[in-house]
């Protein structure tokens, strides 16, 4: 289960600077509701001094996304535009007393919204990090964006890339491409993991193991964001689950089901498939 700091919990439950500035000097729209996280940042800027006098946000996302957006607005208010651009996603995480590694993509989204809002204020074209070839179809993330985040945060593994961008966190089919990008960025060969032996379980053992993994590895993560998934049945290699809470109505329910399947394949059997009723 993710451990959130008191600062994260406070800014999630009592976020600062929520809303939208009327007639803003800068607007930054990043992410997508379809992909699970979206942030709109609006800035009020004194054009005589280039100082950000106010900043507000509207965020669709989890507790970390809301807290990160609130932290960003607090960090940049009172700064000049150039000073604000020195704020990194790691500064946002540090302001919050730290974020779970799996939630660092929320701070990256804040940094991207700031860059987009400043570009809008200056009448410039948005950053080119979202141009290029889409690598992660689930979240619409390009190779240029991945390279940018990898270099900026010195990421070394595909798991790190997923934590900072969400790429690879859906169906997982792009993991090999992410590893190639890592290899190209750092010019180091990614070592292949040895093949895992196939487990041979009795049906009773399989059901017990599926239930254990659900309760230990999967449900706590979903419950942390207001969702849940309960085991309904195990029919051979088909696991049937029922999504509850926020997960049931979420537009990313199919991705959640795939993530559950991925974890069960990893910890129970590679033959497992998961279906949500």
N, C-alpha and C positions, 0 to 999 in steps of 0.2 A: 504494500500500500504506500502511496506517495506521502511523504512527510512535508507538509507545508509550514513555512515559518509563520510566526504571529503576524508579521507585516503583510504577508500574502493574504492570510485569512481576513485581516482588517480591511485591506483595500478591495477585497472581493465583496465582503459584506457591506462595507461603507466606502465605495469608490469615490474618488475626488475628480472633479472636472468632467462629469458625464454630461453629454449633450452635444449640441452643434452650434457653433458661432454663426450669428447672422452676418451675411456679407463678409466672409473671411478673406484674408489676403492669400492664404494658402490652404489647399485641400489635398489630402493624401488618402486614397482608397486602395487598400491592399487585401489580398485574400479573397475568399469566396464562401458564401454561406453553403453552397453545394459541397464544398470541400471541408466544411466543418469549422473554419475560423475566418472571420472577416473583421476588418478594422477601418473605420473612417476617422481621420484626424483633421481637425480644422484649427487654423492658427490666426490670431489677431496680431499683426506686426506693425510697429511704428516705422513707417517708411523713411522717416528722417534719421532715425538712429539704427535701423535694421534690428530692433529689439523685439523679441516675442513677448507681448504684453499679456496674452491669454492663450490657452490651448484647451480644447475640449475633444472628447472622443465618444464614439459609439462603437461598441464591440459586440459581435456575436461569437461566443466561444465559451471555454471552460473558465474555472476560477483563476488559473494562471494567466489566461489571455486578458481577462478583465483587470487583474491586479497589475500586470505588466503595462497595459495601456495607461492606467491611472498613474503608475510610477513614471512613465515617460513624460506625461504632461507636467508633473511636478518637477522633473529634472530640467525641463527646457524653458519653463516660464522665467522671464527675467534675463535670459541669455540673448546675445545677438544670434543671428542666424548661423554665422560661422562657428560660434561657440557651441551652439546646439548640435551642429553636425559632428562635433567631436564626441558626442555621447554615443557609446557603443551598446550593443545588446548585452554585453557583459556588465556594463555599468547599470543597466536596468535590473539585471539579476542581482547584482551586488546591493543595489538600493533596497531590494526586497529581502535581503538577508539570505539570498540564495534561492534557486529554483531546483526542483527535481530534474535530473539530467534529461528525463523523458519529456520535459516541458520547456526546454530551452527554445524550441521553435516559437514560443509565444513572445519571447523577448526579441527574437530576430524579426518577427512581424512588426513589432513596434518600431524598430530601427528602419525598416523598409517604408513604413508609413511616413516617418519623418522625412526621409529622403524624397519621397514622392510629393509631400506637401511643400517642401522647399523648392523643388523643381517647378511646381505649379506657381509659386510666388514669384520666382525669377523668370517665368515665361520660357523655361527650358523644357526639352523633351525629357520624359521620365527616364529613370535609369534603365540601361540595356540588360540588366541581369535577368529579366524575364523573357528576353528574346533568345532565340536559339531553338534547338530541337527538344521537344518534350521527352523526358526520360521516364518520369512517373506519371502514368496515365490516370491513376486514382486521384492525384492531387494537382495535376497539370503543372508539374515543376520541370523546368528546362535544365539542360546541361550547363548553360552559362550561369544560371542562378546557383546550381550546386557547386560549381567551381569557385564562385565568389564566396559563398558561405564557408566552404572547406578551407580556403586560404585565410579568410578573415579570422576564423576560429581555430585554425590549425587542427582540423579534424583528421583522424587517421583510420577510422573504421567505418564500415557501412552502418553499424549501429549508431555511432555518433552522428552520422549524416541524417539518419532517421529522426534522432532526438532533436536536431537543430532545424530540420526542414519538413519533417513528416514523410519525405520521399522514402518509399520502401515499406511504409507502415500500413499500406492497404493490402493488396493481394500478394505483394512481395516479389512479383515477377521482374522488377527492375533492379533487384539487389546486385545481380551480376554486372549490370551497366554502371551502377554506382561504384562498384569495386574497380571497374576499368577507369572511371574518372579519377578516383583516388590514386590509382597507379600512375595516370598521366600527370596529375598535379604534383605528386611527390617523387615521381620517377622511381618508384620502388615496387617491386613485384609483390602482389598480394598472394600470400600462400593459401593454398586450398586446404580446407579441413578434411581430415580422413573420413571416409564414409562411415556412417554410423551403422552398427549391426541392427538388423531387423528384430524387434522384440516379438516373441511368441507368447501371447498371453491367453489364459483361459477367459471365457466370457465374464466370469465373476471377477477375475483380476482386472479385466479391462474396465468394467463398470466402476469398480472401486477406485482405480487409478484416475479415471476421467473425473469422478466426483472430487477426489483429492486435489487434482490440478485446478478444477473449476473454483473450489473454495479457497485455495492457497494463492494461486497465480493470477486468476482472471477476475473473479468477482470483486476483490478489494479495489482493483484499479477502476472498474466501472462504477462502483459505489462512490468513489472519491469525486466523481463528476455527476453524481445524482442519478446514475443508471444502475442496472443490474442484469444478470442473466442467470436463469435457473435451469438446471438439468431436468429435462422431461423424460427422456428415454435414450437407451443405447440399443440399436438394432444392428447387430453385426459390427460393421465399421462405420455405420452412420450414427452420429450423435445429434439428437434433437434437443434444442434449447428454446427457452422462452425469454425474449428480451423484455425487460421491465423498466419502469421509470423513464428517465430521459432517453434511454437507448431505444425504447419502443417507438417513440415518435420521431426520432432523429432521422434526418435525411441521409445520414451515413450509416444506417442500420446494416446495410449489406456489407459495408467495410468492416463494421464491428464483428459481424458473423465470420468474415474471412480471417480477422485477427484471432478470434477464438480458435478457429480451425488450425491456423498456423501454430499457435501455442500447443494445442493438443497433438498435432503432428510431431512437434519437437519433443514433447515430454511423454507422450503415450505411444503412438504408432504413426508412421508415415502414411498408413493406409486410411487413417481417419478422415471422414468428411463431416461437415457440420451443416445442419439445416435449422433455420429459425421457424417456429410454427406461427 
